[in-house]
Amino acid sequence: SVTALDNRVSCLSKAINCVGDAREDWEIFGELCMRLAGKESCPESAAILQEIRELVPMYEGVCFAGGGHGQICLKETFDIQPGQLQFTPVEEA
């Protein structure tokens, strides 16, 4: 998932199928889980989301509805006034 600056949480979708010997992200995380934590399998997404909710107060109450979109994380919205944000152009290296 990705949390945007306006506090929206969105799930990422698979962009392309694996090529050659490449593996799905969940397979890699599952192997890391097995190697680092000695677990046979990686927890289900719901269990991972629950752990995030417990450890990061900002995500309390977040749920992912169909379509991969989450609700606003923070209960307060940003109060941005005109001219408050400053954008800086980036030059190519």
ZAPA-347108 format. One line per field, with one value per atom (N, C-alpha, C): atom name; x, z, y; residue number from 0. Coordinates in pm, 1 decimal, padded with zeros to 6 digits. Last residue first. Layout:
atom = (CA|...)
u = (X|...)
w = (Z|...)
v = (Y|...)
n = (NUM|...)
//
This chain:
atom = (N|CA|C|N|CA|C|N|CA|C|N|CA|C|N|CA|C|N|CA|C|N|CA|C|N|CA|C|N|CA|C|N|CA|C|N|CA|C|N|CA|C|N|CA|C|N|CA|C|N|CA|C|N|CA|C|N|CA|C|N|CA|C|N|CA|C|N|CA|C|N|CA|C|N|CA|C|N|CA|C|N|CA|C|N|CA|C|N|CA|C|N|CA|C|N|CA|C|N|CA|C|N|CA|C|N|CA|C|N|CA|C|N|CA|C|N|CA|C|N|CA|C|N|CA|C|N|CA|C|N|CA|C|N|CA|C|N|CA|C|N|CA|C|N|CA|C|N|CA|C|N|CA|C|N|CA|C|N|CA|C|N|CA|C|N|CA|C|N|CA|C|N|CA|C|N|CA|C|N|CA|C|N|CA|C|N|CA|C|N|CA|C|N|CA|C|N|CA|C|N|CA|C|N|CA|C|N|CA|C|N|CA|C|N|CA|C|N|CA|C|N|CA|C|N|CA|C|N|CA|C|N|CA|C|N|CA|C|N|CA|C|N|CA|C|N|CA|C|N|CA|C|N|CA|C|N|CA|C|N|CA|C|N|CA|C|N|CA|C|N|CA|C|N|CA|C|N|CA|C|N|CA|C|N|CA|C|N|CA|C|N|CA|C|N|CA|C|N|CA|C|N|CA|C|N|CA|C|N|CA|C|N|CA|C|N|CA|C|N|CA|C|N|CA|C)
u = (02024.2|02167.0|02245.8|01773.7|01828.8|01977.3|01635.1|01714.3|01767.6|01318.1|01432.2|01504.8|01160.3|01191.1|01317.0|00962.0|01096.0|01124.3|00687.0|00734.2|00868.4|00550.8|00649.0|00699.0|00239.7|00332.5|00426.5|00095.4|00165.3|00268.4|-00062.2|00074.4|00155.9|-00360.9|-00298.0|-00159.1|-00322.0|-00364.8|-00297.3|-00431.1|-00331.4|-00390.5|-00478.3|-00536.2|-00432.5|-00540.6|-00443.3|-00516.0|-00775.7|-00725.0|-00622.3|-00784.8|-00778.0|-00725.3|-00763.4|-00896.7|-00901.1|-00576.8|-00583.8|-00724.6|-00665.2|-00603.3|-00622.8|-00946.4|-00851.1|-00797.0|-00958.9|-01019.0|-00910.0|-00830.2|-00849.4|-00912.3|-00894.7|-00884.5|-00910.5|-00933.6|-00801.3|-00785.7|-01172.0|-01107.9|-00973.4|-01332.9|-01311.3|-01251.2|-01144.8|-01268.4|-01233.5|-00957.5|-00946.6|-01072.8|-00947.1|-00987.8|-00979.5|-00833.8|-00821.1|-00869.4|-00834.3|-00961.8|-00953.1|-00519.3|-00631.7|-00760.3|-00298.6|-00374.6|-00491.4|-00174.8|-00231.8|-00323.2|-00056.4|-00184.9|-00253.5|00084.3|00090.9|-00044.4|00028.4|00158.7|00167.8|-00231.9|-00194.4|-00066.2|-00225.1|-00321.0|-00280.6|-00034.7|-00004.0|-00095.8|-00181.8|-00059.6|-00019.9|-00383.5|-00418.7|-00296.5|-00232.0|-00302.0|-00339.3|-00155.6|-00053.6|-00116.2|-00400.9|-00321.3|-00214.0|-00477.3|-00561.2|-00482.9|-00280.8|-00285.5|-00365.2|-00135.4|-00232.6|-00235.2|00219.1|00082.1|-00006.6|00402.8|00385.0|00241.9|00508.7|00439.3|00424.7|00682.3|00657.4|00590.3|00933.8|00793.6|00777.6|01173.6|01157.4|01014.2|01226.2|01143.3|01121.1|01396.9|01426.3|01349.6|01293.6|01435.9|01462.9|01017.8|01063.9|01208.6|01022.3|00953.5|01004.7|01146.8|01211.5|01153.3|00946.6|01076.7|01154.0|00744.3|00722.0|00853.2|00860.8|00833.0|00810.3|00865.3|00990.1|00970.3|00594.2|00683.3|00814.4|00496.4|00452.4|00539.6|00613.0|00654.3|00618.8|00701.2|00601.1|00652.2|01024.8|00917.1|00821.2|01211.5|01158.1|01041.7|01308.3|01315.8|01263.2|01093.4|01207.5|01200.1|00880.3|00955.3|01071.2|00550.3|00692.7|00757.8|00327.8|00358.5|00509.3|00281.6|00312.9|00334.7|00152.7|00167.4|00192.1|-00075.8|00029.3|00034.3|-00148.8|-00189.4|-00070.5|-00148.7|-00083.8|-00131.3|-00400.1|-00328.4|-00265.5|-00380.4|-00420.0|-00336.9|-00490.0|-00417.2|-00469.9|-00451.1|-00523.3|-00433.1|-00312.2|-00350.5|-00436.8|-00198.2|-00329.1|-00393.0|00030.1|00044.6|-00087.7|-00056.0|-00029.0|-00019.4|00069.7|-00002.2|00039.6|00026.1|00093.9|00007.7|00083.7|00000.0|00087.7)
w = (-01333.5|-01302.6|-01428.1|-01378.5|-01410.0|-01380.7|-01108.0|-01230.6|-01251.8|-00991.8|-00980.3|-01113.9|-00836.5|-00954.5|-00932.4|-00552.4|-00601.6|-00723.6|-00398.8|-00491.5|-00547.8|-00088.9|-00182.2|-00268.5|00061.0|00009.5|-00091.4|00105.7|00217.5|00169.4|-00092.0|-00080.3|00028.9|00088.1|-00039.1|-00014.8|00354.5|00306.7|00172.6|00466.9|00383.6|00327.3|00697.7|00675.4|00598.8|00657.8|00652.1|00627.0|00886.5|00752.7|00760.4|01126.5|01097.3|00955.1|01131.9|01157.6|01126.4|00884.3|00994.9|01009.7|00662.4|00785.3|00901.7|00457.2|00511.3|00643.9|00329.2|00376.4|00427.0|00024.9|00169.0|00207.4|-00255.4|-00199.7|-00049.9|-00397.8|-00346.5|-00288.4|-00479.4|-00568.9|-00517.0|-00161.1|-00294.7|-00384.4|00109.5|00042.7|-00093.0|00384.2|00239.5|00178.2|00666.3|00604.9|00454.2|00963.4|00818.0|00771.2|01240.3|01170.8|01019.6|01263.0|01338.4|01258.4|01149.3|01067.7|01142.3|01343.6|01227.8|01145.6|01522.6|01555.3|01436.6|01455.7|01401.5|01422.2|01572.5|01594.9|01551.3|01498.3|01640.0|01666.9|01219.5|01296.2|01443.0|01166.4|01135.1|01214.4|01241.7|01315.3|01290.1|01047.0|01188.6|01271.7|00815.7|00832.3|00978.6|00870.2|00856.2|00877.5|00867.2|00990.2|00986.9|00600.9|00708.8|00839.9|00457.2|00450.4|00564.0|00661.6|00563.4|00568.0|00716.4|00762.0|00647.5|00545.9|00576.2|00624.7|00692.3|00591.0|00639.6|00884.2|00764.1|00654.2|01037.4|01018.5|00886.6|01109.6|01126.6|01110.6|01056.3|01174.3|01199.0|00832.7|00944.6|01071.8|00658.0|00693.6|00819.9|00644.0|00682.5|00731.5|00557.3|00681.8|00734.7|00310.8|00415.4|00552.4|00184.0|00208.7|00315.4|00176.6|00245.2|00278.4|00014.4|00155.0|00236.3|-00224.2|-00166.3|-00018.2|-00265.7|-00252.0|-00185.4|-00294.0|-00178.4|-00158.5|-00541.9|-00416.2|-00295.8|-00754.5|-00703.4|-00571.3|-00916.5|-00833.4|-00793.0|-01215.6|-01117.5|-01042.3|-01419.4|-01285.0|-01176.2|-01660.7|-01634.0|-01495.7|-01508.3|-01627.3|-01585.6|-01379.2|-01357.7|-01486.6|-01524.0|-01479.5|-01465.3|-01395.0|-01501.3|-01440.8|-01171.8|-01298.2|-01415.1|-00914.7|-00994.8|-01130.8|-00721.2|-00800.1|-00880.7|-00393.3|-00522.8|-00592.1|-00221.8|-00244.8|-00382.8|-00049.7|-00168.3|-00177.6|00166.6|00159.0|00038.4|00206.4|00143.3|00139.5|00309.3|00401.0|00339.1|00133.7|00184.6|00269.8|00061.7|00149.6|00205.3|00074.9|00006.5|00107.2|00129.0|00197.3|00133.4|-00030.5|-00033.1|00042.4|00000.0|00000.0|00000.0)
v = (01557.8|01544.6|01513.6|01804.6|01672.8|01671.5|01989.0|01985.2|01844.7|02068.3|01977.5|01975.7|02347.7|02267.2|02184.0|02342.5|02372.3|02286.4|02492.2|02391.1|02434.9|02539.5|02592.3|02477.6|02620.2|02520.3|02583.9|02855.6|02791.9|02689.4|02962.8|03012.8|02946.2|02910.5|02947.9|03007.6|02668.8|02799.9|02829.2|02365.5|02431.5|02560.2|02168.0|02300.1|02381.7|01825.1|01933.2|02064.0|01675.1|01703.3|01814.8|01414.4|01557.4|01575.6|01146.6|01200.5|01349.6|00973.3|01067.6|01122.6|00806.7|00756.1|00851.3|00752.9|00850.1|00797.4|00412.3|00537.2|00630.0|00269.1|00276.3|00408.1|00066.0|00200.9|00196.9|-00170.5|-00138.9|-00000.4|-00265.9|-00170.5|-00124.1|-00276.9|-00329.9|-00223.5|-00124.3|-00165.1|-00224.1|-00160.7|-00154.3|-00209.9|00055.4|-00070.6|-00052.5|00200.1|00191.0|00054.6|00212.7|00221.7|00213.8|00352.7|00297.9|00317.5|00465.4|00370.6|00306.4|00619.1|00687.6|00595.6|00435.4|00497.1|00565.2|00145.0|00281.2|00348.8|-00103.4|-00041.8|00104.1|-00176.7|-00179.6|-00101.0|-00156.7|-00075.0|-00065.5|-00355.4|-00215.3|-00123.2|-00580.4|-00546.9|-00400.9|-00571.5|-00558.8|-00520.0|-00617.3|-00489.6|-00466.7|-00882.1|-00777.7|-00640.5|-01010.0|-01012.0|-00903.3|-00968.7|-00914.3|-00908.2|-01113.5|-00966.6|-00905.8|-01376.8|-01327.8|-01175.3|-01432.7|-01405.4|-01356.0|-01688.4|-01546.6|-01524.4|-01998.0|-01918.9|-01775.5|-02096.5|-02175.6|-02095.0|-01893.9|-01930.9|-02004.4|-01778.0|-01922.0|-01968.8|-01520.1|-01545.4|-01694.1|-01532.0|-01442.5|-01475.5|-01733.2|-01728.7|-01647.0|-01676.0|-01809.3|-01803.8|-01412.8|-01446.4|-01580.9|-01448.6|-01368.2|-01400.6|-01598.0|-01659.6|-01582.7|-01403.4|-01530.7|-01599.4|-01209.2|-01177.7|-01304.8|-01361.5|-01311.4|-01279.5|-01403.4|-01518.9|-01477.3|-01145.6|-01223.3|-01346.4|-01068.4|-01004.6|-01090.0|-01344.8|-01250.7|-01192.9|-01359.7|-01413.9|-01303.7|-01433.6|-01338.2|-01401.3|-01583.0|-01642.1|-01548.5|-01445.9|-01533.9|-01596.3|-01212.1|-01250.7|-01339.8|-01181.9|-01206.5|-01256.0|-00940.2|-01075.8|-01091.2|-00605.3|-00700.8|-00838.4|-00485.3|-00412.9|-00508.2|-00537.3|-00598.0|-00529.0|-00245.9|-00361.2|-00411.5|-00117.6|-00127.8|-00254.5|00061.6|-00063.8|-00059.9|00370.3|00295.2|00168.6|00610.3|00484.7|00408.8|00958.6|00848.6|00726.3|01178.9|01070.8|00961.4|01344.8|01386.7|01277.5|01207.4|01323.7|01372.2|00853.3|00980.0|01093.8|00544.0|00651.0|00782.3|00236.0|00365.2|00464.7|-00118.6|00000.0|00124.3)
n = (92|92|92|91|91|91|90|90|90|89|89|89|88|88|88|87|87|87|86|86|86|85|85|85|84|84|84|83|83|83|82|82|82|81|81|81|80|80|80|79|79|79|78|78|78|77|77|77|76|76|76|75|75|75|74|74|74|73|73|73|72|72|72|71|71|71|70|70|70|69|69|69|68|68|68|67|67|67|66|66|66|65|65|65|64|64|64|63|63|63|62|62|62|61|61|61|60|60|60|59|59|59|58|58|58|57|57|57|56|56|56|55|55|55|54|54|54|53|53|53|52|52|52|51|51|51|50|50|50|49|49|49|48|48|48|47|47|47|46|46|46|45|45|45|44|44|44|43|43|43|42|42|42|41|41|41|40|40|40|39|39|39|38|38|38|37|37|37|36|36|36|35|35|35|34|34|34|33|33|33|32|32|32|31|31|31|30|30|30|29|29|29|28|28|28|27|27|27|26|26|26|25|25|25|24|24|24|23|23|23|22|22|22|21|21|21|20|20|20|19|19|19|18|18|18|17|17|17|16|16|16|15|15|15|14|14|14|13|13|13|12|12|12|11|11|11|10|10|10|9|9|9|8|8|8|7|7|7|6|6|6|5|5|5|4|4|4|3|3|3|2|2|2|1|1|1|0|0|0)
//
